[in-house]
Amino acid sequence: MKNPLLMVDTSAWVALFFEDDEWHPTAVAVFEEIMRDGRRLVTTTDIFDETATALRRWAGHTLAVRVGRQLRQSRLTEIISVADPVKERAWSRFEKTVDPPLSLTDCTSMTIMDDLKMRDVFTYDDDFRRAGYRSVPAKKK
């Protein structure tokens, strides 16, 4: 049986909430499909940080705050704190991984995904697929 947990990456949150993002129409459709499938969404405090920062930069403070509040209060999404032991293991992964060129946040996400035996991630970041995870959706352009 497929793991019901689905990691949601920064690129997916931004695409879902920022209407000017090139992936917005696809992200809305994918999110609706995920909800129909009954998947449980997880994200991390690092992803939350990146999402709020990216939305503020590209869409303004008002949207960043609205999305941040929505994610923090969501019953659909669990925000997992990136604790020090995870940070240490993620840093080790970051040091060892040259290709694909992962961000440290991607490394913390992957470490948590491994801990929870997750393979699926809602993302438009191709590095997850290149690192052996399944992207939802499979990126097409």
Backbone hydrogen bonds, N-H to C=O, Kabsch-Sander energy under -0.5 kcal/mol:
donor,donor_aa,acceptor,acceptor_aa,energy
6,L,40,R,-2.5
7,M,120,D,-1.7
8,V,42,V,-2.5
9,D,7,M,-0.5
9,D,122,F,-2.6
12,A,9,D,-0.7
13,W,9,D,-2.0
14,V,10,T,-2.9
15,A,11,S,-2.1
16,L,12,A,-2.6
17,F,13,W,-2.2
18,F,14,V,-2.7
19,E,17,F,-0.8
21,D,18,F,-2.1
24,H,21,D,-1.7
27,A,23,W,-2.9
28,V,24,H,-2.4
29,A,25,P,-1.9
30,V,26,T,-2.9
31,F,27,A,-2.8
32,E,28,V,-2.2
33,E,29,A,-1.9
34,I,30,V,-2.7
35,M,31,F,-2.3
36,R,32,E,-2.1
37,D,33,E,-2.1
38,G,34,I,-0.6
38,G,35,M,-0.9
39,R,34,I,-1.8
40,R,4,P,-2.8
41,L,39,R,-0.5
41,L,76,L,-1.5
42,V,6,L,-2.4
43,T,78,E,-2.3
45,T,80,I,-2.0
48,F,44,T,-2.7
49,D,45,T,-2.2
50,E,46,D,-2.5
51,T,47,I,-2.9
52,A,48,F,-2.6
53,T,49,D,-2.3
54,A,50,E,-2.9
55,L,51,T,-2.8
56,R,52,A,-2.1
57,R,53,T,-2.2
58,W,54,A,-2.7
59,A,55,L,-3.0
60,G,55,L,-1.1
60,G,56,R,-0.8
64,A,60,G,-1.9
65,V,61,H,-2.6
66,R,62,T,-2.4
67,V,63,L,-2.9
68,G,64,A,-2.4
69,R,65,V,-2.8
70,Q,66,R,-2.3
71,L,67,V,-2.8
72,R,68,G,-2.4
73,Q,69,R,-1.8
74,S,70,Q,-0.7
74,S,71,L,-0.7
78,E,41,L,-2.5
79,I,77,T,-0.5
80,I,43,T,-3.3
80,I,78,E,-0.7
81,S,79,I,-0.5
83,A,81,S,-1.2
86,V,83,A,-0.5
87,K,83,A,-2.4
88,E,84,D,-2.4
89,R,85,P,-1.9
90,A,86,V,-2.9
91,W,87,K,-2.6
92,S,88,E,-2.0
93,R,89,R,-2.0
94,F,90,A,-2.7
95,E,91,W,-2.6
96,K,92,S,-1.7
97,T,93,R,-1.9
98,V,96,K,-0.8
102,L,100,P,-1.9
107,C,103,S,-1.9
108,T,104,L,-2.1
109,S,105,T,-2.5
110,M,106,D,-2.8
111,T,107,C,-2.1
112,I,108,T,-2.3
113,M,109,S,-2.9
114,D,110,M,-2.7
115,D,111,T,-2.2
116,L,112,I,-2.1
117,K,114,D,-1.2
118,M,113,M,-3.2
121,V,134,R,-2.4
122,F,7,M,-3.3
123,T,121,V,-0.9
123,T,136,V,-0.8
126,D,124,Y,-0.7
128,F,125,D,-1.3
129,R,125,D,-0.5
130,R,126,D,-2.3
131,A,127,D,-1.3
132,G,129,R,-1.7
133,Y,128,F,-2.5
134,R,119,R,-3.2
135,S,133,Y,-0.6
136,V,121,V,-2.6
